[in-house]
Amino acid sequence: MPSRFSVLPRNLPLSQIRMFIPKKWRSVTESDPRNSVHSLLCSSRESVSGSCEATNESMVDCLLTTLKDFASQGHICKAFRTFSLIRTHVSSQTPCDLVIQSLSSLLLCCTNSKSLLEGKQLHACIINSGVAHSWNLVPRILTFYTTFDLLDNAHAIAETSNILHPLPWNLLISSYVRRRQNEKALSAYRQMVNRGIRPDEFTYPSVLKACGEQLNLASGQDIHKSIDGSFLEGSLFVQNALVSMYAKCGEVDVANDIFERMPVKDAVSWNSMIYGYASKGMWSKAFELFDRMRATGAEMDIITWNTIAGGCLKTGNFIGALKLFSQMRTCGIQLEPVATLIGLGACSHTGLLKNGKEIHGIVMRSHLDDFDNVRNALINMYARCKALKQAHILFQLVDSKTVITWNTIISGFAHWDRSEETSFLFREMLLSGVEPNYITIASILPLCARVANLQHGKEFHCYLTRRKGFEEHMLLWNSLVDMYARSGKVVVARKLFNLMSKKDAVTYTSLIAGYGIQGEGREAIELFNEMIRHHIKPDHVTMVATLSACSHSGHVTQGQKLFEQMQSTYDISPRLEHFSCLIDLFGRAGLLKKAEEIIIKMPYEPTPEMWATLLGACKIHRNTEIGEWAAEKLLELRPDNPGYYVLIANMYADAGRWNKLAKVRTIMRDFGVRKAPGCAWVDTGSGFSPFLVSDTSSGQTNEIYCLLGGLNRQMKDTGYVTTEDSSSEEELCEGLLL
């Protein structure tokens, strides 16, 4: 480097650079750049003769070309040496523009090579030369400082410039926006306008983007008014920026009005409008616009595809998401992590393992498995498709497992009620030093409720109370209430419910369902009324739990009233499961004609479960007429549940319809339907053990059968088992010894 540029201290702000300029340099008159440059570059020697000047002019041109080449190639040291040679050959006749070009090239080289110190030293020389306000240098200087995020220095350059063109301000405003300093961008815009500088088509897109990022609709509307008063309302860049600003601020109707009136639309126009609808959750509009965009042949980038495919995923159209993923590949679009995550998510929801494996192959070929979120999505896909072995293998191959990775594999096994593996993985997670978060616990607690593993549930309850940070996560406490309620510990669930400072619809629904399982319909109804008094709106799940509670406890009138209030009072349209609860309500109460009327008039096709519910009620209340009708309808549906066939067979047997009973057995044989033996899980204290009908493999068989005999006798005494259907304790033990 030239020694002249090595004397300045490093990392000085612009305001202090002038302090290091010699006084004799400052006396140069800035009004005459030619004299200033000549004084800077030729102060060390006398003027030369005319014949020598002609030779120097040719040399300066040659050296300037060489400097530009070095600068473009990033050879900053060679560029500065060439600049020193230019200084020795410049004369009073040398055009000022040639010297300014050399300074501009040097500034560009400092910017591209990220040479901050050299650039500041060069700026000092430019100030000394008196050309700091040159039209060609001001944008270069401003770009140099913005490259190093020295936006205060860049702002000072724009403020001190006497250029009335918007270019310097455009560079400053766009730099603020790129670094998300949107308020400063708007302030710079106002400062620019107050100076009488008219914005151009490059000013408005940046400042409108700042408004959109800030959701500053008022400022955006003011800028829109100034655009209408200019000659730029037809600019495609400006129109796109307006559409994007209004869409981000939630004014999609205004954005769409501008969009529809645009005579020319490009990919940015379509994408901005699609994003606006997507951000508001107006997916039907977004899908419609996407179809229109494809019909026009507009170029679609990966962001457009991902937005629409992601919308299909959010709206439950998983097959549609997979189709779009396939079309992306057909169109030759290079897939990236987001598209892969969408495809894997669709496979997870649909259980399409084959498609998931194909995406896995794409991931491997594209080296996308380097991304943590893609690896986790693959583990989740295999787990949700019930390929737990493959999911666990992928999990083991992850070197650095995060809490998200652990949560993925744990929730995968929990989803399929694999309680032992889930507990083992949780212990492994603790031993690995990874601290569980609320999602970890929330994925395991429902499993404890489903498999009635109350002991593990209690352990997790203790874990939550002993560690800080879980108090505010209502999801966990709702899961605990649900776990205790489902396990029959409704009193404990109620105590926990009372201790909760915040409650929502899920909290109430979990406890209502618990009371319903226990047949305590009155308490469930009172809890529902309390929920309404606290202005917590019930959802369709709450109504199912409450109607089911009424059904199990025989509160027919109350259940019928709640069903009628669903739409009129709570604005909930009855779904299939609500009609199913109503059929069960009337069936249990023996009101079989009403149940028959509901199943005929409801706006849904009856499911096998509904016919089985009605058939069971007919068997209990000995209504052969409706029962045979329900049995015929159930046989038409050919259900694969063997329990239904047993129910139908018993119905025909009780009615003495032996020919129809034989038909049922023939259907079972033809379709390969076999009734699996009854199985129960017995808590032996050290864990759960399966117990099958007539099972003698257990070492505690004698004790188990004697216990069952005692329970059978108690059930008979309380009227739950009829005399002709029950066996004595002696008979049970006697059957064991044979």
N, C-alpha and C positions, 0 to 999 in steps of 0.2 A: 504493500500500500504506500502511496506517497506520504512522506513524513509530515506534510502540511496538515493531513487529516487525522494525525494521531495525537494531537495535543489537546483535543477537547475531552472533557470528562464524559463518562458513559451515562446513558439512561437519563438524560436531562429532558424536562418538558420543554415544549416550544417556547414558553414565556421566558425561559432562562437562556435560550440559545444566543440571543442577541448580546448577552453579557460578555461572551467570549469573542466577539468580533472586534478587532482593533479599531481605535477611534478614527485613524486615518481612512479606514475602509468605509466608516459610516458617513463620511463627508461626501461620498459619491452622490451625485444628483440622480434620483430615481426617475425623474421625468424623461430622461434620455437613455433608454436601455442600451443603445449602441455605444455611447460613451462609457456607460457603467461597465459593460462587458469588456470593452477595450482596456479600461483602467484596471480591472481585476486581472486579466490575462496577460497584459503587456506592461504592467507597471515596473517590471524589473529590467526593462531594456528600452533603448531608443527606437524611434520609428525608422523604418527601413526605406530604401529607395523604391521608386515605382516599379522597376523591372523585377526587383526581389519580391514585391507584393504580389505580382501576378503568379510567381512560382509558389508562394505561400498559399494563395487561394486554392490552387490546384491540390496542394498537399493537404489542406484542411478538408476538402471534399473527400479525398482518399481516406484520411484518418477517421472522418466521421462515419464512413461506410464500414471501416474496420471496427470501430467502437460499437456500432449497432449489431454487428455480427457477434462480437464477444458478449454483448449484453443479452442478446437473444439466446445464446448458448449457456448463459449462467456463469461465464468466466469473469467474475467481478474484479479480480486483481488485474487482469489483462485489460479490462475495460477502463479502469482508473489510470493505468499506465498510458493507455492511448489518449485519454483525456489530458494527461500532462503534456504529451507531445502536441496535442492540438493547441494548448496554451502557448507553446513556444513558436508556433507558426501563424497565430492569429494576428491580424493587422487592423488598422482603423478602417480599412476598406472591406473587411470580412463582414458579410451579412449577419445581422444579429440573430436571425432565425436559425442559422447553422449552429451557433453556440447553444441556443435554447434547445435545439434538437438533441445535441450531445448531452445536455443536462437532463432532458426528459428521458433519454435512453438509459442513462445511469440510474435515475430514480426507479425506472421500471425494473432494472436489473436488481437493485437493492430490495425491491418489493418481492420479486419472484424468488430470490435466494434467501429471503427472510434475514437480511443483513440490517438489523436495526441501527447499530452504532454508525455504520458507514452512511446509512441513509440520513441520519440526523446531522452528521458532519457535512454531507452534501447540501442539506437544507440550509445550514448556516452559510455556506458559500453562496447559495442562491439568494439569501437575504442580503448578503454583502454586495452581491452583484447588482442589486436593484431591480431584479426581474421576478421577485417573489409573487407579484400579482399578474404575471403573464398568463394569458388565456391558455396557453399550451402546458404550463407548469402547475397551475393551481389544482386541476383534477388529478394530476400525477402525485402531487404532494398529499392531497387529501386521501387518495387511495392507499398511499404508503402507510399513513397513520391508522387508517381503518383496518388494514391487514393485520396490524399488531394489537388491535382492540384498543388503541389509544384514541378513543372517540372524543374525549375532551379536547385533545390537540386538533383533531379533525374539525371539531366544531369551531375552534378558534380560527382555523384556516378559512372556513366558510364565512365567518363573521367579518374578518378583516379584508376579505376579497371585495374588490369594487366591480366584480363581474355581475352584470344584470341578467345573466342567463341561468336557468334553473339547474344546469348540470351539476355544479358543486353541491348544491343542496339536495339534489336527487341522490347523489352518492352518499351523503351524510344520512339522509332519512332511511334509505334502504339498508344501510349498515346498522342503524338503530333497530330496525325491524328484524333483521336477521339475528340479532343478539337479544331479541325479545324485550328490548327497552322501548316499549310502544309509547309510553307517555312522553319520553324524550323525543321520539319521532314526531308526535303530534305537536309538541312545543316548537321543534325546528321548522315544521311546516308553517305554523302560525307566524313565526319570526320571518320566514321567507316571504310570505304574503304581505306582511306589514311593511317590508322593504320595497314593495311594489314589483316584485318579481312574479311573473305569471307562471303558474304550474303548467307542465305539459303532460303528454300522455304517459310519461314515465314517472312523473311525480304521483299522480292519483292512484295507480295500483298499489304503490308502497304504503301510502298513508291510509288508504281504505283497508288494506290488510291489517294495519295497526289497530284500526277501529274494530275490525272483526275479531281480532285476537283478544281485545279488551272488552268485547261485547258492548262497546260504546256506540250505541245506536244514535244518540243525539248528535255526536260529532260526525258520524257517518252521513246523517241526513243533511247536515250543514254543508258538507263537502259535495254531496249529491246536488244541492242547489247551485253551488258554484260551477259544477260541471255542466249543468243545464244552461248556465249563462255563458259558457265558452263555446268553442267550435269543436269540442272533443267528444260530444255525446255519441258520435257515430264510431268512435274508436273501439275496436274489438277488445284491446287490452283493458280499456276503462270499463266497458260494459261487463266484461268477465269479473273485474274487481268488484263492481257494484253487486252483481249477482252473488258472489262469494260473501261479501260483507253482510248483506241482508240475510242470507241463508244462515250464516254463523250466529247472527243476532236473533235468530228464531222467526224472522219475518219472511217465512217461505212464500207467502202469497205475493208479497211485493217482489221478491226475487224471481218468482215464476212469471210475473207480469213483465218484468224487464227481459227475462229470458225469451219469452214467447214473441216479443216485439223485435228481437235482434234479427236483422236481415241475414247475417252470417254467423254461424256457430262453429266453434272448433271443439276439440276434445276437452279443453279446459272449461268451456261453457257447460257442456253436458255433465262433466264430473262435478262441477260446483253445485249444480242443481240437484243431482243425485245425492251428493253428500248432505245437502240441506234437508231433503226429505228423510234420509237415513238417520240423521242426528235427532230428528223429531219423532222417530219411530213410525213414520208414515211409509211403511214398507210397500204397500200396494202402489202408491204413487211412484216410489223409487223403482219398483219392478217395471211399471208401465213405461217410465222414462228410459229405462235400460233397453227395453224392447224397441222403442222408437230410435234410440241411438244406434242400435245394431242395424235397424232397417235403413238408416241413412248411410251406412258404410263408414261412419266416423271411426277414427282410430281409437282403440280402447287399450289403456295400459293396465298393468297388473293391479293398480289401486282400484280401478273401476270394477274389475272382476272380483277382487277380494271383498269390496263393499257389498256387492249384490249376493255373492256366495255366503258371506257372513250374515246377511239379512235372512237368507233362506234357513241358515242354521238357527238363528234367533227365533224365527217364526215356526220352527218345527218341520220345515220342509227339507228333511235331511236328504231325500232322494234328489231333490232339485239342486241341493248344494253339491252332491256328488256329480251330477250331470254337468254343472258349470265347471267343476274341477276337471272333468274329462275334456270339456270343450276348450279349456285353457291350454291343455297339452296339445290338442288337435290344431289349435291356432298357432302353435309354436312359441307360446309365451314361456319365458324362462321362469320356472317356479321358484319361489323363495319361501322362507319359514312361515309367513302368515297364511299363504295359500295351503301349505302342507298341514298346518294346524287345523284349518277349516275342514279339509278332506278327512283327516284322522278323527276330528270331532264328529263328523257325520257318520263315519263307520262305527264309532263308539255307541252312538244312539241307536243305530239300526242293527247292530250285531253282525254286520257284513264283514266277516273275517277275511274272505278272499280279496275284497277290495282293499281292505286295510293292509294286507300283505303286499299287494301291488304298490301301494303308496310307500310302504317300507322300502321296497326295492328302489323306487325313485329317490327316496331320501339317501340311501346308501350311494347310489351312482352320482348324486349331486353334492355329496359330502355335507348334507344338511344336518346329519346327526351330530355335528360339532356343537349345535345349539342346544342349550339345556332344555328350553321349552319344547323343542321337537322330540328330544329323548323322552321327556315326561309324557308327552302326548302319545308316543308309541307305546309306552308301558300301560297307559290308561286304556288305549284302544284294545290291546291284547287282553287286558283284565276284564273289560266290559264285554268283550266277545267270548268270555269264559275260557280263554286260552291262558289260564293262570300260570302254567308251567313256562310258557314263552315269556310272559310278562315278568316273571321272577328272574329268568335268565338275563333279560335286558336290564333289569334292576341291578343285578349283581355285577354287570359289566360297567356300570357307572362308577368311575373312580371317586369323584368328589360328590357325594350325595347331599343335596340340600334338603331343607325341611319340606319343600314342595315335592321332591322325589319320594321321600318317605311317605308323605300323605297320599301320593298317587297309588303306590303299591298297597298301602294299608286299606284305603277306601275300596280298592279293587277286590281284595279278598273279603272285606266286610260286605260288599254289595251282594256277594253270593253266599252269605251266612257261613263263611269259613271261620268260625270263632277261634279255634285253636291256632290256626296260622296267623290270624290277625293279632291275637295276644302275643304270640311269639315275635312277630315283626315289631310290635310296639316295644317289647322289652329290648330287642336288638337296637332299636332307635335310641332308647335311653342309654344303653351301654356304649353306643358310638359317640355319645357326647352331643348329639343334636337335640336341642330343646323342642318338645312338641308345642304347637300353637293351638289356638282354639279350633281350627279346622280339623286337626288330628283327633281331638277328643270328640268333636261333633260327628265324625264319621264312624266312631266306634260305639258311642252310646246307643244309637238306634239298633245296632246289632245285638247289644246286651238285652234290649227289650224284646227283639224278635225271637231270640233263642232262649229267653227266660233265664239268662245267666245273671241273676241278681247279684251274685258275689262280685263278679268283675265290675258291674255297674256301681256297686258301693265303693270299690277301690278307686274308680275314676272320680266318684263324688268326693272322696277324701283328697285326691290329687288336686282337684279344683279348689277346695277350700284352703289348702295349705300353701298354694302358690298365688302370688299377686299377678294381676294383669288379666284375669279371666272374669272379673266382677261385672264388667260392662257388656260382655258378650251374651245377649239374651238367647242367642241360638243354643248355647250350652245348657243354660238353665231350663229352657223349654225341652231340650232333649232329656234332661234328668227327670222332669215332671212326666214326660211321656214314658220313659223307661220304668219308673215306679208304677205308673198307672197301668201300663200293659202287663206288668208282672204281678198284678193283683194287689200291690201295696198302695191302694188308693188313699189310705189315711196318711201315709208318709208323703205321697204326692201332694196331698192337700196342705200339709205342713210346709213343704217347700214352696208351694204356690203362695201361701200366705206371707212367707218371708221375702218374696220378690218385690222390689220397689217399683219395677216396671212390668207391665203385662201387655200382651198383644193378643190378636185373634188366635195365634198358634198356641199360646199358653192356655187359654180357656178351652180351646178345642181338645187339647191333649187330656185335660182333666175331665171334660165332659165325656170323652170316649172311655176313660177309665171307669167312671161311674156307670156308664152304659154297659160295659162288660160285666160289671158286678151286679147288674140288674137293679141298680139304685137310680131309677128314672126320675124320682122326685128331686133328688139332689142335682141331677144333671140339668133338669129344667130350671131349677132355681139359679144355678150357675149361669145358664144361658140368659136368663132375665137380668142377672147382675151385670153381665157383659153388655147388654143393651143399655142399662142405666149408666154405665161408664162411657157411653158413646163409642164403643168399639164395634165397628161394623162386622158382622159375621160374613164369612165367605161360603162357597159351596161345600167345602170340607166340614166346616162347622155344622152346617145343616145336616149333612150325612151323619155326623156323630150324634147330634141331638135326636134326629128321627130314629136312629138305631137304638138309642137309649130308651125312647118311648116304646119302641117295639119290644125290647127285651123285658120291660117292666109292665107292659099291658096298658100304657096310657094312650088309649086309642084316640079319645077326643082331643087331647093336647097335641098328639102327633099330627092328626088331620088338620088342626088349626094352624100349626107351624108350616105345614106343607102349603096351605092356602096363602099364608103371609109371605112366603118366599119371594114371590114376584111383586105383589102389591105393596109390601112394606119394605123389604130389604133389597128389591131390584135384582133378584137372583133368578135366572131362568132355570126351571127344573131340568136336571140332566137325567141320564139313564139310571145312575146310581140312586137318585132320589126316588124315582118310581119304584126301584127295587126295594128300597126301605119301606115304602108305602104298602107294597104287596106283602112284604114280610109282616108289617104291622097288622094288617087285616087278617092275614093267614093265621098268625099266632092266636089272635083273638077269636078265631072261628068264623069270621065274617068273610066266608069264601066267595060269596056272590059279589061282594064289593071288590075283592081281590081280582076276581075274574073280569069285572067291569074295567078295572084300572088297566089290566094287561091287554085288553082289547082296544081301549080308547087312547092309550098313550101314543105320542108321536114317534115312537122308536120301535124297531123290531125287537121282540123279546129275545133275551139271551138264554142259553141253556141253564144258567144259574137261576134265572127267574122261574122257568118252568119247574126246576128242581125244588125251589122254595115253595111254590104252590103245591107241588106234588107231596112234599113232606107234610105240609099243613093238612092236606086232604087225608093223608094216612092217619095223622094224629086224631083228627076230628071225624074219621070214618065217613068221608064224603066220596063214595065210589064214583059217582057220575062225573064230577069235575076232575077227580083224580085220574080217571082213565083218559079224559080229554088232554090233561097236562102230560100224561105218559106218552100218548100218541105224538104230541107235538115235540116232546123231548127226543123220541126215537127218530123223528124226521130230521133232526139236526145232527144225528150221528155223533154225539159228543165222545171225546176220548177219555173222559173221566170214568173209571170203572165203578166209582161209587154211585154214579147216576143210574147205571144199569142194575146195580144191586137194589137201589131204591125202587126202580120200576118193577123189578122181579118180585120184590116183597109186596108191592101194591097189588099186582095181579094174583099173587098167592093168597093174600087176604080176601080178595074178591072171588076166588075160586075160578079165575080165568086161566085154566091150565094151558090151553092152546096158545094164548098170547104169552104166557110165561115161557113156553118152549120156543116161541119166536125170538124172545129177548135173548135166551141162551144161544140160539143159533147165530144171532147177530154178533154176540160177544165172541163166539168161536170164529166166525168168518173174519172179523176184524182183528182177531188176536188180542182182544181185551181181557186182561186177567186182573183179578182183585188181589192186590198186594196184601200180605198179612198185616194186621194192625201192629203198630210200633209205638212205644212210649219211651221217653227219656226219664230215667230214674236217677235222682240225685243221691249218690251214695256217701256224700260228705267230702270225698276227695275228688269229686268230678262227676260228670254225667255219663251214664251207661245206657245203651239201648236195650229194650226189653220187648221181645216179639211174642205173639200169641203162641202158647204151648212151648215156650222157650225153656229148655232145661240146661243150657250151656253155662249159665252163671253159677259161680260158687256159692251164691246166696239164694239159690232157687227156692229152697224150703221156706226161708224167711219171707221171700217175696210173695209166694203163693198164699201163705198164711195171712200175710198183711192184706192181700187182695180179697181173701175170703172175709176178713173182718170188715173191710170197706163195703163189700157187697151186701153184707148183712145189715150194716147201718143204712145203706141206701134203700134197702127193702123196707126197713122199719119206718123210714121217713116218707115212704110212698113214691120214691123215684124209680123203683123197679117193681114191676108187677110180679106176683107170686109165681105165675107159670113160666116167666122168663128168667127167673133167678135160680141160682144154684147155691146150695148150702156150703158153708165153710168146709164141712167134712167131705163133700163131694169134690171140691176143688183139690183138697189135699190127697184125696183118694185117687183122683185122676193123675196126680203127679207121681204117685208110687207105682202106677201100672207100667 
